[in-house]
Amino acid sequence: MSTKQFLFSGFGGQGILFAGKFIAYKGLIEDKQVSWLPSYGPEMRGGTASCSVIVSDEPVGSPIVTTPDILVAMNLPSLDRFESKVAPGGMIFLDSSLIEREVVRTDVKVFRIPATKLAGENGFPTLANMIIVGKILKELDEYNDEGLKAALAKVISAKHADMMEVNRKAIDLGANL
């Protein structure tokens, strides 16, 4: 049985819920059992946002992630709050453009990705989240063209179809880091 528990966290407006939804849809497309549980503060942008995602071969009993296997921290308050909760042997992906401090834990694998900086330099300043998603998929050996295209088609509305290719470029950039 394979179960992965993800926790995405950052400020509102960083695409936290979008990244989680992408991972959940990718799991669904690949015939996995999934849960997606968003949580955000009262502010639309700039408040706190987090998203719990579980992708499993077995039915998911509870959507609540208390011990994530994979933590995505897009800001320092998120790393401060959730670093200690990551399962031993888990992974922490952090945006090193916004988080200067080092991870204290020595029993997890840490990926420091300058996602916000890379997104700005590559002409898609709002897609730091998808750069990190690309790196996650590569590290988990779950980067496949068919699943990526299908999941993007689910999370990007027809109204924003022009964002399909740029999201794909951000994912590819992350995967190639």
TINULUM-698003 format. One record per residue (C-alpha): z, x, y negated; residue in three letters. Coordinates in steps of 0.1 Angstrom, whole numbers, plus 2048, in hexadecimal, padded with zeros to 3 digits. Each point is the difference from the previous one (the first is absolute). Example, Ala and Ser with C-alpha at 12.3 -4.5 7.8 and 13.67 -1.06 7.14 Angstrom:
<rs>
84E87B82DALA
7F980E7DESER
</rs>
This chain:
<rs>
800800800MET
7F780C7DDSER
8127F37E2THR
7FE80F7DDLYS
8167F57E3GLN
7F38077DDPHE
8137FD7DFLEU
7EB8037E0PHE
8148027E0SER
7FA8077DBGLY
7FB7EF7DFPHE
7ED7E07FCGLY
7DC8077F6GLY
7FD81E818GLN
7F07EB81BGLY
81E801818ILE
7F97DD80ELEU
7DB806802PHE
80581F814ALA
8177EE818GLY
7E97E3803LYS
7E3818809PHE
81581081CILE
8097DE80DALA
7DC7F3800TYR
7F4820811LYS
81A7FA81BGLY
7F57DC804LEU
7DB80A802ILE
80A81881CGLU
8117E4814ASP
82480B7F8LYS
81E7EA7F8GLN
8098047DBVAL
8187F57E6SER
7FD8057DATRP
81E7F97EALEU
7FC8067DBPRO
81E8047E8SER
7FE8057DBTYR
8167FD7E1GLY
7FB7E57E5PRO
7E98167EBGLU
7DB7FF808MET
7F98247F7ARG
81A81C7FDGLY
81A7EE815GLY
80980B824THR
7E97F781CALA
802806825SER
7EF7F481FCYS
80A802824SER
7E580181BVAL
803801825ILE
7E2806817VAL
8077FD825SER
7F27FA822ASP
81B7E7807GLU
80A7E17ECPRO
8158087E1VAL
8227F1802GLY
80A8057DCSER
7EC80A7E1PRO
81D8147F1ILE
7FC826801VAL
8228117FETHR
7F6821810THR
7DC8087F7PRO
7EB818814ASP
7EA8057E1ILE
80D7FF7DCLEU
7E88007E3VAL
8138087E0ALA
7EB7FD7E1MET
81D8077E8ASN
8218137FFLEU
8167E1802PRO
7EE7F6820SER
806822810LEU
8248017F5ASP
8067DD80FARG
7EE803821PHE
7FF82580AGLU
8207FC815SER
7F27E1812LYS
7E2811810VAL
802804826ALA
80682380CPRO
7DE80F808GLY
7F07E87E7GLY
7E98077E3MET
8047FF7DBILE
7E17FE7EAPHE
8088057DBLEU
7EC8017E0ASP
8088237F4SER
7F07F97DFSER
81E7E97F8LEU
81B80F817ILE
80B8237F9GLU
81E803816ARG
7FE80C824GLU
80A7EA81DVAL
82280A80DVAL
7FB7F5824ARG
7F581A819THR
7FA7E981DASP
7E27EE7F1VAL
7DC80C7F9LYS
7F98007DAVAL
7DE7FC7EFPHE
8008087DBARG
7E07F17F3ILE
7F78027DAPRO
7F17DD804ALA
8027F57DCTHR
7F18207F3LYS
7E480081ALEU
7F87DB7F9ALA
7FD8087DAGLY
7EB81F806GLU
7E87ED817ASN
7F97E27E9GLY
8167E6812PHE
8218027EEPRO
80F7E0810THR
7FA80B824LEU
81B81B807ALA
80D7E781AASN
7E0801814MET
7FF8267FEILE
822800812ILE
7F47E6818VAL
7E381680AGLY
81881D807LYS
8167EA815ILE
7E37F4815LEU
7F4823805LYS
82380D80AGLU
8057E2818LEU
7DD80780FASP
7F67DC7F7GLU
7E48087E8TYR
7E17EE80CASN
7E37F37ECASP
7FD7DE810GLU
8257F77FBGLY
80080D7DCLEU
7E17EB7F6LYS
80D7E1810ALA
8238037F1ALA
7F28077DDLEU
7EA7E1804ALA
8207EB806LYS
81580E7E3VAL
7E58027E5ILE
7F57DE7F4SER
7DB7F77FAALA
8088007DBLYS
809825802HIS
7E580B81AALA
7F681C7E8ASP
822810809MET
7F7804825MET
7EE8217FDGLU
81980F7E7VAL
81D7F7817ASN
7ED81081DARG
7FC8207ECLYS
8258017F8ALA
8087FC825ILE
7E881B80AASP
80E8177E6LEU
8237FB80EGLY
7F4805824ALA
7F08217F6ASN
81E8107F0LEU
</rs>
